């Protein structure tokens, strides 16, 4: 798989990350909405991670979560992983615990 890019799109108060895979029309997405501020930091609630069948099994969902984590570190916000996939990734990566809302 060649992941060409992940873009971030703000929509209203929330937004989504979109994964573009070279040679594919299908796109993976990770959606978030705003949560209650915690410890003086904004919270983004990760609500859904969707990877269509044509591009599943290629690590797209993992890359979407990594981008969310990178943005949380860079922009200093916390994540409430309500999406089951994002929650599973938090359990696998104890080094992300400081980003959990």
TORPA-4810 file (N, C-alpha, C, O; in nm, 3 decimals):
<nodes>
NODE_1_0.084_-0.119_0.000_0.000_0.000_0.000_0.088_0.124_0.000_0.188_0.131_0.071_X
NODE_2_0.050_0.219_-0.079_0.115_0.349_-0.074_0.012_0.450_-0.030_-0.075_0.491_-0.107_X
NODE_3_0.022_0.491_0.095_-0.065_0.594_0.148_-0.009_0.726_0.100_0.100_0.766_0.142_X
NODE_4_-0.083_0.795_0.014_-0.028_0.917_-0.043_-0.040_1.035_0.053_0.048_1.121_0.056_X
NODE_5_-0.149_1.038_0.131_-0.160_1.149_0.225_-0.277_1.126_0.320_-0.368_1.048_0.295_X
NODE_6_-0.270_1.199_0.431_-0.383_1.208_0.523_-0.410_1.357_0.538_-0.322_1.434_0.574_X
NODE_7_-0.532_1.395_0.509_-0.570_1.534_0.521_-0.669_1.548_0.636_-0.738_1.453_0.672_X
NODE_8_-0.675_1.668_0.694_-0.766_1.695_0.804_-0.866_1.800_0.757_-0.829_1.904_0.703_X
NODE_9_-0.994_1.770_0.780_-1.101_1.859_0.738_-1.186_1.895_0.858_-1.241_1.806_0.924_X
NODE_10_-1.198_2.023_0.888_-1.283_2.068_0.998_-1.423_2.088_0.942_-1.441_2.149_0.836_X
NODE_11_-1.521_2.034_1.015_-1.661_2.048_0.973_-1.742_2.089_1.095_-1.763_2.009_1.186_X
NODE_12_-1.787_2.215_1.096_-1.860_2.264_1.212_-1.768_2.265_1.333_-1.658_2.322_1.327_X
NODE_13_-1.811_2.204_1.442_-1.728_2.197_1.562_-1.634_2.077_1.560_-1.539_2.071_1.639_X
NODE_14_-1.658_1.981_1.472_-1.577_1.859_1.466_-1.495_1.853_1.339_-1.461_1.955_1.279_X
NODE_15_-1.463_1.730_1.300_-1.386_1.716_1.178_-1.357_1.571_1.148_-1.406_1.480_1.215_X
NODE_16_-1.275_1.551_1.045_-1.235_1.415_1.012_-1.101_1.417_0.942_-1.063_1.513_0.875_X
NODE_17_-1.031_1.306_0.961_-0.907_1.282_0.890_-0.942_1.189_0.774_-1.020_1.095_0.790_X
NODE_18_-0.885_1.216_0.658_-0.914_1.137_0.540_-0.783_1.082_0.483_-0.689_1.157_0.455_X
NODE_19_-0.779_0.949_0.467_-0.660_0.882_0.412_-0.681_0.858_0.264_-0.782_0.801_0.222_X
NODE_20_-0.586_0.903_0.186_-0.588_0.886_0.041_-0.484_0.780_0.005_-0.366_0.793_0.039_X
NODE_21_-0.528_0.675_-0.064_-0.440_0.565_-0.102_-0.415_0.573_-0.252_-0.508_0.583_-0.331_X
NODE_22_-0.288_0.568_-0.288_-0.250_0.578_-0.430_-0.322_0.472_-0.513_-0.322_0.354_-0.478_X
NODE_23_-0.382_0.516_-0.625_-0.448_0.425_-0.717_-0.586_0.378_-0.675_-0.646_0.294_-0.742_X
NODE_24_-0.638_0.430_-0.565_-0.770_0.389_-0.515_-0.862_0.510_-0.501_-0.820_0.618_-0.461_X
NODE_25_-0.988_0.489_-0.533_-1.086_0.595_-0.511_-1.137_0.594_-0.367_-1.169_0.699_-0.312_X
NODE_26_-1.143_0.475_-0.307_-1.191_0.462_-0.170_-1.097_0.536_-0.075_-0.976_0.537_-0.094_X
NODE_27_-1.156_0.596_0.029_-1.079_0.670_0.127_-1.117_0.623_0.267_-1.234_0.594_0.294_X
NODE_28_-1.018_0.615_0.355_-1.045_0.584_0.495_-1.067_0.714_0.571_-1.011_0.818_0.537_X
NODE_29_-1.149_0.706_0.676_-1.175_0.826_0.754_-1.173_0.797_0.904_-1.205_0.687_0.948_X
NODE_30_-1.135_0.898_0.980_-1.145_0.895_1.125_-1.217_1.024_1.162_-1.167_1.133_1.138_X
NODE_31_-1.335_1.010_1.221_-1.417_1.127_1.254_-1.405_1.160_1.402_-1.388_1.072_1.486_X
NODE_32_-1.413_1.290_1.433_-1.409_1.334_1.572_-1.506_1.449_1.593_-1.542_1.520_1.499_X
NODE_33_-1.547_1.466_1.717_-1.630_1.579_1.756_-1.573_1.638_1.886_-1.498_1.570_1.956_X
NODE_34_-1.609_1.760_1.918_-1.554_1.820_2.039_-1.612_1.755_2.165_-1.728_1.715_2.168_X
NODE_35_-1.529_1.747_2.267_-1.573_1.695_2.396_-1.560_1.804_2.502_-1.525_1.918_2.472_X
NODE_36_-1.589_1.766_2.625_-1.577_1.860_2.737_-1.429_1.886_2.765_-1.349_1.793_2.773_X
NODE_37_-1.393_2.013_2.780_-1.256_2.050_2.811_-1.213_1.980_2.940_-1.292_1.969_3.034_X
NODE_38_-1.089_1.934_2.945_-1.039_1.866_3.064_-0.899_1.917_3.096_-0.813_1.924_3.009_X
NODE_39_-0.878_1.952_3.221_-0.746_2.002_3.267_-0.698_2.119_3.182_-0.579_2.132_3.155_X
NODE_40_-0.792_2.205_3.140_-0.757_2.323_3.062_-0.723_2.294_2.917_-0.674_2.382_2.846_X
NODE_41_-0.748_2.170_2.872_-0.716_2.133_2.734_-0.844_2.097_2.659_-0.939_2.045_2.717_X
NODE_42_-0.843_2.125_2.529_-0.952_2.081_2.444_-0.952_1.930_2.437_-0.847_1.866_2.449_X
NODE_43_-1.070_1.872_2.416_-1.084_1.728_2.401_-1.150_1.700_2.267_-1.249_1.763_2.232_X
NODE_44_-1.093_1.605_2.193_-1.155_1.558_2.069_-1.203_1.415_2.094_-1.125_1.328_2.134_X
NODE_45_-1.330_1.392_2.069_-1.389_1.260_2.086_-1.377_1.186_1.954_-1.443_1.223_1.856_X
NODE_46_-1.295_1.081_1.950_-1.282_0.999_1.828_-1.406_0.910_1.821_-1.425_0.822_1.906_X
NODE_47_-1.491_0.933_1.721_-1.621_0.865_1.716_-1.626_0.747_1.619_-1.689_0.646_1.649_X
NODE_48_-1.561_0.757_1.504_-1.568_0.651_1.404_-1.439_0.644_1.324_-1.381_0.746_1.288_X
NODE_49_-1.395_0.523_1.297_-1.287_0.500_1.201_-1.345_0.405_1.097_-1.389_0.295_1.128_X
NODE_50_-1.343_0.451_0.973_-1.405_0.373_0.865_-1.304_0.351_0.753_-1.245_0.446_0.701_X
NODE_51_-1.284_0.223_0.718_-1.196_0.189_0.606_-1.276_0.097_0.513_-1.304_-0.017_0.548_X
NODE_52_-1.311_0.146_0.394_-1.388_0.066_0.298_-1.314_-0.060_0.253_-1.191_-0.064_0.253_X
NODE_53_-1.390_-0.162_0.216_-1.333_-0.291_0.176_-1.220_-0.282_0.073_-1.120_-0.353_0.089_X
NODE_54_-1.231_-0.198_-0.031_-1.123_-0.196_-0.131_-0.985_-0.161_-0.075_-0.883_-0.193_-0.136_X
NODE_55_-0.980_-0.095_0.042_-0.850_-0.057_0.097_-0.826_-0.114_0.237_-0.728_-0.078_0.303_X
NODE_56_-0.913_-0.203_0.283_-0.892_-0.257_0.418_-0.775_-0.355_0.420_-0.735_-0.409_0.317_X
NODE_57_-0.722_-0.377_0.540_-0.610_-0.469_0.556_-0.476_-0.412_0.513_-0.379_-0.487_0.499_X
NODE_58_-0.469_-0.283_0.492_-0.345_-0.220_0.446_-0.286_-0.123_0.548_-0.193_-0.049_0.516_X
NODE_59_-0.340_-0.122_0.669_-0.287_-0.033_0.772_-0.340_0.108_0.769_-0.287_0.197_0.836_X
NODE_60_-0.446_0.131_0.692_-0.500_0.267_0.678_-0.552_0.319_0.812_-0.522_0.432_0.849_X
NODE_61_-0.630_0.238_0.883_-0.687_0.281_1.011_-0.576_0.318_1.110_-0.585_0.419_1.180_X
NODE_62_-0.472_0.237_1.115_-0.361_0.266_1.204_-0.293_0.397_1.173_-0.255_0.472_1.263_X
NODE_63_-0.277_0.426_1.045_-0.215_0.552_1.004_-0.303_0.672_1.040_-0.253_0.778_1.077_X
NODE_64_-0.435_0.654_1.029_-0.527_0.761_1.068_-0.513_0.793_1.217_-0.509_0.909_1.256_X
NODE_65_-0.506_0.688_1.299_-0.492_0.709_1.443_-0.357_0.773_1.475_-0.350_0.861_1.561_X
NODE_66_-0.251_0.731_1.407_-0.119_0.791_1.430_-0.122_0.941_1.399_-0.058_1.020_1.469_X
NODE_67_-0.195_0.979_1.295_-0.204_1.123_1.261_-0.280_1.199_1.370_-0.241_1.309_1.407_X
NODE_68_-0.389_1.139_1.421_-0.462_1.201_1.531_-0.371_1.218_1.652_-0.372_1.324_1.715_X
NODE_69_-0.293_1.118_1.685_-0.201_1.123_1.798_-0.095_1.232_1.776_-0.066_1.310_1.866_X
NODE_70_-0.039_1.236_1.656_0.062_1.338_1.624_0.004_1.478_1.639_0.069_1.567_1.695_X
NODE_71_-0.118_1.498_1.590_-0.181_1.630_1.603_-0.208_1.663_1.750_-0.192_1.778_1.791_X
NODE_72_-0.249_1.563_1.829_-0.275_1.587_1.972_-0.147_1.634_2.041_-0.151_1.724_2.124_X
NODE_73_-0.035_1.572_2.008_0.093_1.612_2.068_0.133_1.753_2.022_0.177_1.835_2.102_X
NODE_74_0.116_1.779_1.895_0.157_1.908_1.838_0.065_2.023_1.882_0.112_2.133_1.910_X
NODE_75_-0.066_1.996_1.888_-0.164_2.101_1.917_-0.211_2.101_2.063_-0.291_2.185_2.102_X
NODE_76_-0.161_2.007_2.142_-0.188_2.000_2.285_-0.337_1.983_2.319_-0.394_2.059_2.397_X
NODE_77_-0.399_1.879_2.258_-0.536_1.844_2.297_-0.539_1.699_2.344_-0.446_1.623_2.319_X
NODE_78_-0.647_1.662_2.410_-0.666_1.527_2.460_-0.765_1.452_2.372_-0.841_1.513_2.297_X
NODE_79_-0.763_1.319_2.381_-0.849_1.235_2.297_-0.936_1.147_2.386_-0.887_1.081_2.478_X
NODE_80_-1.064_1.145_2.356_-1.159_1.054_2.420_-1.187_0.946_2.316_-1.263_0.970_2.222_X
NODE_81_-1.128_0.826_2.330_-1.139_0.723_2.226_-1.269_0.643_2.234_-1.269_0.528_2.280_X
NODE_82_-1.380_0.702_2.190_-1.508_0.631_2.193_-1.522_0.533_2.077_-1.603_0.440_2.085_X
NODE_83_-1.446_0.552_1.972_-1.442_0.456_1.861_-1.368_0.332_1.911_-1.261_0.343_1.971_X
NODE_84_-1.424_0.214_1.886_-1.363_0.090_1.936_-1.222_0.068_1.881_-1.136_0.016_1.952_X
NODE_85_-1.198_0.105_1.757_-1.064_0.087_1.700_-0.963_0.179_1.769_-0.853_0.136_1.804_X
NODE_86_-1.000_0.304_1.788_-0.909_0.399_1.854_-0.884_0.353_1.997_-0.770_0.361_2.046_X
NODE_87_-0.987_0.307_2.065_-0.972_0.255_2.202_-0.873_0.139_2.204_-0.786_0.133_2.291_X
NODE_88_-0.886_0.047_2.110_-0.795_-0.068_2.102_-0.650_-0.022_2.081_-0.558_-0.080_2.139_X
NODE_89_-0.630_0.080_2.000_-0.495_0.132_1.976_-0.438_0.197_2.103_-0.319_0.184_2.131_X
NODE_90_-0.523_0.266_2.178_-0.477_0.324_2.305_-0.431_0.214_2.400_-0.333_0.232_2.473_X
NODE_91_-0.502_0.102_2.401_-0.465_-0.009_2.488_-0.331_-0.071_2.446_-0.255_-0.119_2.530_X
NODE_92_-0.302_-0.069_2.317_-0.177_-0.125_2.264_-0.058_-0.032_2.285_0.056_-0.078_2.287_X
NODE_93_-0.084_0.098_2.299_0.024_0.198_2.307_0.018_0.272_2.441_-0.043_0.379_2.450_X
NODE_94_0.080_0.215_2.542_0.077_0.278_2.674_0.142_0.416_2.674_0.113_0.498_2.760_X
NODE_95_0.230_0.442_2.577_0.296_0.572_2.567_0.200_0.683_2.523_0.239_0.800_2.519_X
NODE_96_0.077_0.647_2.489_-0.024_0.748_2.453_-0.112_0.784_2.572_-0.199_0.870_2.558_X
NODE_97_-0.092_0.723_2.687_-0.184_0.741_2.800_-0.197_0.887_2.841_-0.303_0.927_2.891_X
NODE_98_-0.093_0.967_2.822_-0.099_1.109_2.860_-0.194_1.189_2.770_-0.228_1.303_2.802_X
NODE_99_-0.236_1.130_2.658_-0.327_1.199_2.565_-0.473_1.159_2.585_-0.562_1.216_2.521_X
NODE_100_-0.499_1.062_2.673_-0.636_1.015_2.695_-0.710_1.114_2.783_-0.663_1.154_2.889_X
NODE_101_-0.829_1.152_2.736_-0.913_1.245_2.814_-0.981_1.170_2.926_-1.056_1.229_3.004_X
</nodes>
